[in-house]
């Protein structure tokens, strides 16, 4: 009992430090996070619950189903419209993945192996960073439902108990993954088919009632996500085909990368601490296949990793966070290598109640850097440059600044500016977003772009009221 209490406390503290601490300590990010945040606000205030809106019109560029935004809408309703409410669903999804991984390996392998896999997962930059478990995007929620789907697929393949229930839950969670990110939910399916055939479970599955109920549940849930939006947006299905399914064969938004893009990322920084140990873990896991469920875990993990990695590498459109679903399985295999080494140390006793604390000491350096990196908000210089306006609004709002009747003039992505416009609007502060042709004096003008600043200074009588990095606030008094 003492060991369980210590384990629960250590798990909770680590999950809080990595996923939740300072979650709202940086401004809303461009592209997906700010797009989802704006969708949520306009859907709530316009009562458009089945189609996303952006800047007053239907958001045709966002083809992902609405499950993530519905969850975010719930948190916004409870916590208000702010950075925390937008990001908390992703953070909770990351927490649940890490926790379910721990429980799964503890049940299928051992407690020590579970701890090693858990700690490797939460110290992987590719799993806990931007566009993953600490920003308001769809990827963490997709990954949660994919991981649950894959766990129940494992139970269906390798356990004689509750087979019908397990195959039903496999399809149910696969459907929810589809609701988070449409066709991205299906990229593990070729691996599932391979495993079913390899394990000789294909024919017996047809006798299970849960197989047919699960397929029906998937079709109904996935169909609901698609058709409920198609009613309000007649171009939706064609946009899914053009924007999502076509990513395998066409370049979307100039995101063309070489075939080894994800391999390089894993090696260079997203899983760099653990790549070599992963190879050792794979060898040891196969070598010790007679222990626990080692053989089935090996086949399950390696098949999922290989097939998914090949598909996203073959895809013409590549983005670094597309590899997020790989990390639980990479962590399990890598964790086995460290588990094997620790259990063979004469001075290490995994049966002691203080074992979790001893594991923390072993992993102390990776844990330190994982917590530091997850909180640093470290961005590339180019990203910091285009995010100056939202950074300024975020920092000044925290200090109690009032932006009523201010104007933003900037040529960077509109999403973050709309987020802060709506957030300030809920506080009674009216802020305008305008291009140079629509600037009206008098106003307090926020500008970060040199071209815009020079234009305003040449056309208006104004003084500098505030400056922040390269951003200035101009007190625009009148036209020249």
ZIZI-V785964 format. One record per backbone hydrogen bond with DSSP energy under -1.0 kcal/mol. NH is the residue of the N-H (numbers start at 1). CO is the residue of the C=O. Records with the same first field share a line. If there is no record, write none. Layout:
# ZIZI-V785964
NH: CO, CO
This chain:
# ZIZI-V785964
5: 1
6: 2
7: 3
8: 4
9: 5
10: 6
11: 7
12: 8
13: 9
14: 10
15: 11
16: 12
17: 13
18: 14
19: 15
20: 16
21: 16
23: 20
25: 22
34: 29
35: 31
36: 32
37: 33
38: 34
39: 35
40: 36
41: 37
42: 38
43: 39
44: 40
45: 41
46: 42
48: 43
54: 57
57: 54
59: 52
60: 58
67: 179
70: 66
71: 67
72: 68
73: 69
74: 70
75: 71
76: 72
77: 73
78: 74
79: 75
80: 76
82: 80
86: 82
87: 83
88: 84
91: 87
92: 88
93: 89
94: 90
95: 91
96: 92
97: 93
98: 94
99: 95
100: 96
101: 97
102: 98
103: 99
104: 100
105: 101
106: 102
107: 103
108: 104
109: 105
114: 110
115: 111
116: 112
117: 113
118: 114
119: 115
120: 116
121: 117
122: 118
124: 121
126: 270
127: 124
128: 124
132: 129
134: 129
137: 135
142: 138
143: 139
144: 140
145: 141
146: 142
147: 143
148: 144
149: 145
150: 146
151: 147
152: 148
153: 149
154: 150
155: 151
156: 152
157: 153
158: 154
159: 155
166: 162
167: 163
168: 164
169: 165
170: 166
171: 167
172: 168
173: 169
174: 170
175: 171
176: 172
177: 173
178: 174
179: 175
181: 177
182: 178
184: 181
185: 182
186: 183
187: 184
189: 186
192: 188
193: 189
194: 190
195: 191
196: 192
197: 193
198: 194
199: 195
200: 197
201: 196
205: 201
206: 203
207: 204
208: 205
213: 209
214: 210
215: 211
216: 212
217: 213
218: 214
219: 215
220: 216
221: 217
222: 218
223: 219
224: 220
225: 221
226: 222
227: 223
228: 224
230: 226
231: 227
233: 229
236: 233
239: 235
240: 236
241: 237
242: 238
243: 239
244: 240
245: 240
246: 241
247: 244
248: 245
249: 246
250: 246
255: 252
256: 254
261: 258
264: 260
265: 261
266: 262
267: 263
268: 264
269: 265
270: 265
271: 266
274: 271
278: 274
279: 275
280: 276
281: 277
282: 278
283: 279
284: 280
285: 281
286: 282
287: 283
288: 284
289: 286
291: 288
294: 291
295: 289
297: 293
298: 294
299: 295
300: 296
301: 297
302: 298
303: 299
304: 300
305: 301
306: 302
307: 303
308: 304
309: 305
310: 306
311: 307
312: 308
313: 309
314: 310
315: 311
317: 247
318: 255
322: 319
323: 320
324: 321
326: 323
327: 324
330: 326
331: 327
332: 328
333: 329
334: 330
335: 331
336: 332
338: 334
339: 335
340: 336
341: 337
342: 338
343: 339
345: 342
348: 345
352: 349
355: 352
358: 354
359: 355
360: 356
361: 357
362: 358
363: 359
364: 361
367: 363
368: 364
369: 365
370: 366
371: 367
372: 368
373: 369
374: 370
375: 371
376: 372
384: 380
385: 381
386: 382
391: 387
392: 388
393: 389
394: 390
395: 391
396: 392
397: 393
398: 394
399: 395
400: 397
401: 396
405: 430
406: 403
407: 444
408: 432
409: 446
418: 414
419: 415
420: 416
421: 417
422: 418
423: 419
424: 420
425: 421
426: 422
428: 425
429: 424
432: 406
434: 408
438: 435
439: 436
443: 476
445: 474
446: 407
447: 472
453: 449
454: 450
455: 451
456: 452
457: 453
458: 454
459: 455
460: 456
461: 478
463: 475
465: 473
466: 473
468: 471
471: 468
472: 447
473: 466
474: 445
475: 463
476: 443, 474
477: 461
478: 461
480: 459
